[in-house]
Amino acid sequence: MLPTSKMHNGHPIAYLLQMNRAELARLIQEVSPDTFEPLALEVFRYQAACNNIYAEYLKLLRVSPPSVRRLTDIPFLPISLFKRYRLQSGTWEPAKVFTSSGTTGATTSHHLLRSEAWYRENARRAFEEIYGPLRGRAVLALLPAYLERTGSSLVFMADDFIQRSQHPASGFFLHDLRELSHRLAELTDETLPPLLIGVSFALLDLAEQFPQSLAHTLVMETGGMKGRRRELTRPELHQRLGRAFQSTTIHSEYGMTELLSQAYAPEAGIFYPAPTLRAFARQLTDPLSPAPVGKTGTLNLIDLANLDTISFIATDDLGIVHPNGTFEVLGRMDHSDVRGCNLLVRDL
């Protein structure tokens, strides 16, 4: 890490890093497929300089930041470190802290948020890039497990979508499935398809108790049974929901506490990442080696929206990355296979 007390060309290093951060933020808001790679490399250099945990991780790997010249050279930080450390690039006070859900007594992830507006703008862009405008679209959120705790980034996003929609039918639904069913039945003639976004077990409850035609609705599952039901494969879940809602397409959202960007699957489990998000796969038995495109591996993610925390994350999700940048999520990796990452995590 650059010592922030020293000078460079007559300016304090801390001042120069802050100026660099402002320019990076502006470029991230305008990122395109052509500018993603050079911008990601600049974000890497910034975070290598002013994120203490990441700088230490690079040192343990014996990676010199100037030697990193391609995306494939960038080391990805194990996602489990969000549970152990305050991951922060630069010095600033959090506007909010997102926390993951977990079983009683389990250690949860914490993700510091520098700016609520930054998150809102990025989340809106990710959704509207694929589905069109939120304004004027009814947004109905069925997220009981998330609403019953604090710190959920999904609830924060859904609340912003509801406010952004400015639609009188928009809102959260906790356990009143009958009212939600009635609300959906009244929205069949909308110009913009309503969005029903929900955790998997709650959507299954709605499907079993109030089956109805939702062919004109974007039914979107966010995954997760939260211990309420037997875990299902995504195809099995979509088959059940599709049959109950008389819909040929069930959509999916891929996001997590540790990301400020999302990906959406408008077709059979193929996720399209936000402009600020890109997926790669690493080998199952060698966490520091890339997996071939189109082959099953464990997902590494670059999230440029994580500018103020860490943008290079080695997740625990199994997946396949396709040549066009879309990806599939196949399940969760068994931690017993992550020996290389675990050794590095213990040393930090």
C-alpha positions in Angstrom: 0.0 0.0 0.0 1.3 3.5 -0.8 2.1 5.4 2.4 -0.5 8.2 2.5 1.8 10.6 4.4 4.3 10.8 1.5 4.4 13.2 -1.4 4.3 12.8 -5.1 4.9 15.7 -7.5 4.2 18.1 -4.7 0.9 16.5 -3.6 0.1 14.2 -0.7 -0.5 10.6 -1.9 -3.8 10.5 0.0 -5.0 13.5 -2.1 -3.9 11.9 -5.3 -5.7 8.6 -4.5 -8.9 10.5 -3.7 -8.7 12.4 -7.0 -8.2 9.0 -8.8 -11.2 7.6 -7.0 -13.4 10.4 -8.2 -12.3 9.8 -11.8 -12.8 6.1 -11.5 -16.3 6.6 -10.2 -17.2 8.7 -13.1 -15.8 6.2 -15.6 -17.6 3.3 -13.9 -20.9 5.1 -14.4 -20.2 5.2 -18.1 -18.6 1.8 -18.5 -19.2 -0.1 -21.7 -18.0 -3.6 -22.9 -15.0 -1.9 -24.7 -13.9 0.1 -21.7 -14.5 -2.6 -19.0 -11.0 -4.3 -19.1 -8.8 -1.1 -19.0 -11.1 0.3 -16.3 -11.0 -2.9 -14.2 -7.2 -2.8 -14.4 -7.2 0.8 -13.1 -9.6 -0.2 -10.3 -7.2 -3.0 -9.4 -4.3 -0.6 -9.1 -6.4 1.7 -7.0 -7.5 -1.0 -4.6 -4.1 -2.6 -4.4 -2.8 0.8 -3.2 -5.5 1.7 -0.7 -7.2 -1.5 0.5 -5.0 -2.9 3.4 -6.5 -6.4 3.3 -6.2 -6.7 -0.4 -2.6 -5.4 -0.4 -1.7 -8.0 2.2 -3.3 -10.7 0.2 -1.3 -9.7 -2.9 1.8 -9.7 -0.8 1.1 -13.3 0.4 0.6 -14.4 -3.2 3.8 -12.5 -4.2 1.9 -10.6 -6.8 3.4 -7.2 -7.7 0.6 -4.8 -8.9 2.7 -3.4 -11.8 3.0 -7.0 -13.1 -0.8 -7.3 -13.5 -1.6 -6.3 -17.1 -4.6 -8.4 -18.0 -7.8 -9.3 -16.3 -6.7 -12.9 -16.0 -3.6 -11.8 -14.0 -5.8 -10.2 -11.2 -6.0 -12.2 -8.0 -9.5 -12.6 -6.6 -10.1 -12.2 -2.9 -11.9 -15.1 -1.2 -15.5 -14.1 -0.4 -15.2 -15.5 3.1 -13.1 -12.5 4.1 -16.2 -10.3 4.1 -17.1 -12.3 7.3 -13.7 -11.6 9.0 -12.6 -8.1 7.9 -13.8 -4.6 7.3 -13.0 -4.5 3.6 -12.6 -0.9 2.6 -10.7 1.0 -0.1 -9.8 4.4 1.1 -10.9 6.2 4.3 -14.6 7.1 4.7 -17.5 6.5 7.0 -20.2 4.0 5.8 -23.6 5.3 5.0 -25.0 1.8 5.5 -23.8 -1.7 6.2 -25.3 -4.6 4.4 -25.3 -8.0 6.2 -26.0 -11.5 4.9 -28.6 -13.8 6.4 -27.3 -16.8 8.4 -28.4 -19.5 10.8 -28.4 -18.7 14.5 -24.8 -18.2 15.7 -23.3 -18.2 12.2 -20.9 -15.5 11.2 -22.4 -13.2 8.6 -20.8 -11.1 5.9 -20.7 -7.4 6.2 -20.4 -5.1 3.2 -19.8 -1.4 3.9 -21.7 1.1 1.6 -20.1 4.4 1.0 -23.1 6.0 -0.8 -26.8 4.9 -0.9 -27.3 6.9 -4.1 -24.4 5.0 -5.8 -26.0 1.6 -5.0 -29.5 2.8 -6.2 -28.2 4.1 -9.5 -26.2 1.0 -10.3 -29.1 -1.4 -9.4 -31.6 0.5 -11.5 -29.2 0.5 -14.4 -28.7 -3.3 -14.2 -32.5 -4.0 -14.2 -33.5 -1.5 -16.8 -30.7 -2.6 -19.1 -32.6 -5.9 -19.6 -36.2 -5.2 -18.7 -36.8 -1.6 -19.5 -38.0 1.3 -17.2 -39.0 0.8 -13.6 -41.1 4.0 -13.6 -44.7 3.2 -14.2 -44.2 -0.6 -13.6 -45.9 -2.2 -10.6 -43.2 -3.8 -8.4 -44.5 -6.4 -5.8 -41.8 -7.8 -3.5 -42.4 -11.1 -1.6 -39.3 -11.3 0.6 -40.5 -12.5 4.1 -37.1 -13.9 5.3 -35.3 -10.7 4.3 -37.9 -8.3 5.7 -37.7 -10.0 9.1 -34.1 -8.9 9.6 -32.1 -5.7 9.1 -29.3 -5.0 6.7 -30.6 -6.9 3.6 -29.2 -5.4 0.3 -32.1 -7.2 -1.5 -34.7 -5.4 0.6 -32.9 -2.1 0.0 -32.9 -2.7 -3.7 -36.6 -3.8 -3.8 -37.6 -0.8 -1.8 -35.8 1.5 -4.2 -37.5 -0.2 -7.2 -40.9 0.2 -5.4 -40.3 3.9 -4.8 -38.9 4.4 -8.3 -41.9 2.7 -9.9 -44.4 5.4 -8.5 -47.1 2.8 -9.1 -50.0 2.7 -6.6 -50.0 -1.2 -6.6 -46.3 -1.5 -5.7 -45.3 -2.6 -2.3 -43.9 -5.3 0.0 -45.8 -8.4 1.1 -44.8 -10.3 4.2 -47.3 -13.1 4.8 -50.5 -11.9 3.2 -50.5 -14.1 0.1 -54.2 -13.6 -0.5 -53.9 -9.9 -0.8 -50.8 -10.3 -3.1 -52.9 -12.7 -5.3 -55.7 -10.2 -5.6 -53.3 -7.4 -6.4 -51.7 -9.4 -9.2 -55.1 -10.3 -10.6 -55.8 -6.6 -11.0 -52.7 -6.0 -13.0 -53.3 -8.1 -16.1 -53.9 -5.1 -18.4 -50.8 -3.1 -17.5 -48.7 -1.6 -20.3 -45.5 -2.5 -18.5 -45.5 -6.1 -17.2 -45.6 -6.0 -13.4 -42.6 -7.4 -11.5 -43.2 -10.0 -8.9 -39.8 -10.5 -7.2 -39.6 -13.1 -4.4 -37.5 -15.5 -2.4 -38.0 -19.1 -3.7 -39.9 -20.6 -0.7 -42.4 -17.7 -0.6 -43.1 -17.9 -4.3 -43.7 -21.7 -3.9 -46.1 -20.9 -1.1 -48.0 -18.5 -3.3 -48.0 -20.9 -6.2 -49.5 -23.7 -4.1 -52.0 -21.6 -2.2 -53.1 -19.2 -5.0 -52.3 -20.6 -8.4 -53.3 -18.2 -11.2 -52.3 -17.0 -14.6 -49.3 -14.6 -14.4 -48.4 -14.9 -18.0 -48.2 -11.1 -18.3 -46.1 -10.7 -15.1 -42.3 -10.9 -14.7 -42.1 -13.6 -12.0 -38.5 -13.4 -10.7 -37.0 -15.7 -8.0 -34.0 -14.6 -6.0 -33.1 -18.1 -4.8 -33.0 -19.4 -1.3 -35.2 -21.7 0.7 -33.8 -20.3 4.0 -34.4 -23.6 5.7 -38.2 -23.4 5.1 -38.3 -26.1 2.4 -36.2 -28.8 0.7 -33.7 -27.2 -1.7 -34.7 -27.6 -5.3 -32.6 -27.3 -8.5 -33.4 -24.2 -10.5 -35.1 -26.2 -13.3 -37.3 -28.0 -10.8 -38.2 -24.7 -9.1 -39.0 -23.0 -12.4 -41.1 -26.0 -13.5 -43.3 -25.8 -10.4 -43.7 -22.0 -10.6 -44.4 -22.1 -14.3 -47.1 -24.7 -14.0 -48.9 -22.9 -11.1 -48.6 -19.4 -12.8 -49.3 -20.6 -16.3 -46.1 -18.9 -17.5 -43.5 -20.3 -19.8 -40.7 -18.1 -18.4 -39.6 -17.7 -14.8 -36.9 -15.1 -14.3 -34.0 -15.2 -11.9 -31.9 -12.5 -10.1 -28.3 -13.2 -9.0 -27.0 -11.0 -6.3 -25.4 -11.2 -2.9 -24.4 -9.1 0.1 -20.9 -8.8 -1.2 -21.9 -7.4 -4.6 -23.3 -4.0 -5.5 -24.2 -5.3 -9.0 -26.7 -7.9 -10.1 -27.2 -10.3 -12.9 -30.6 -11.3 -14.4 -31.7 -14.4 -16.2 -34.6 -13.7 -18.5 -34.2 -17.2 -20.0 -33.6 -20.7 -18.5 -30.9 -19.9 -16.0 -28.6 -17.9 -18.3 -27.5 -14.8 -16.4 -26.8 -11.5 -18.1 -24.5 -9.4 -15.9 -24.9 -5.7 -15.2 -22.6 -3.4 -17.2 -20.4 -3.2 -14.1 -20.2 -6.9 -13.5 -18.2 -9.7 -15.3 -17.9 -13.4 -14.5 -15.0 -15.7 -14.9 -14.5 -19.3 -13.7 -11.6 -20.9 -11.8 -10.6 -24.5 -11.7 -12.3 -26.6 -9.0 -9.1 -28.0 -7.5 -6.8 -25.1 -8.2 -8.3 -21.8 -7.0 -5.5 -19.7 -8.6 -6.0 -21.1 -12.2 -8.7 -20.2 -14.7 -11.2 -22.8 -15.9 -11.7 -23.0 -19.7 -14.6 -21.0 -21.1 -17.7 -23.1 -21.3 -16.5 -25.6 -18.6 -17.7 -25.9 -15.0 -15.7 -24.1 -12.5 -16.1 -21.8 -9.4 -17.1 -18.3 -10.2 -14.8 -15.3 -9.9 -16.5 -11.9 -10.2 -15.3 -8.4 -11.1 -17.8 -5.9 -9.7 -16.7 -2.4 -10.6 -19.5 -1.0 -8.5 -17.5 -2.3 -5.5 -15.0 0.5 -6.0 -14.9 1.5 -2.4 -14.6 -2.1 -1.0 -13.2 -4.8 -3.2 -14.1 -5.5 -6.8 -12.3 -8.8 -7.3 -14.2 -11.6 -5.5 -13.7 -15.4 -5.6 -17.2 -16.7 -4.8 -18.2 -20.2 -3.6 -20.6 -20.7 -6.4 -20.2 -23.3 -9.1 -20.9 -22.1 -12.6 -20.2 -22.0 -16.3 -19.1 -18.8 -18.1 -20.1 -18.6 -21.8 -18.1 -16.9 -24.6 -20.5 -14.0 -24.8 -20.1 -13.2 -21.1 -23.3 -14.7 -19.8 -23.0 -17.4 -17.1 -24.9 -20.1 -15.3 -25.0 -20.8 -11.5 -25.0 -24.5 -10.8 -24.8 -24.6 -7.0 -22.4 -24.1 -4.1 -18.9 -25.4 -3.8 -17.9 -27.8 -1.0 -15.5 -25.9 1.2 -13.4 -29.1 1.7 -12.1 -28.6 -1.8 -10.8 -25.1 -1.4 -7.5 -25.9 0.2 -5.5 -23.3 -1.6 -7.8 -20.4 -0.6 -8.2 -21.7 2.9 -4.4 -21.6 3.5 -4.3 -18.0 2.3 -7.3 -17.0 4.4 -5.7 -18.4 7.5 -2.5 -16.3 6.9 -4.3 -13.0 6.6 
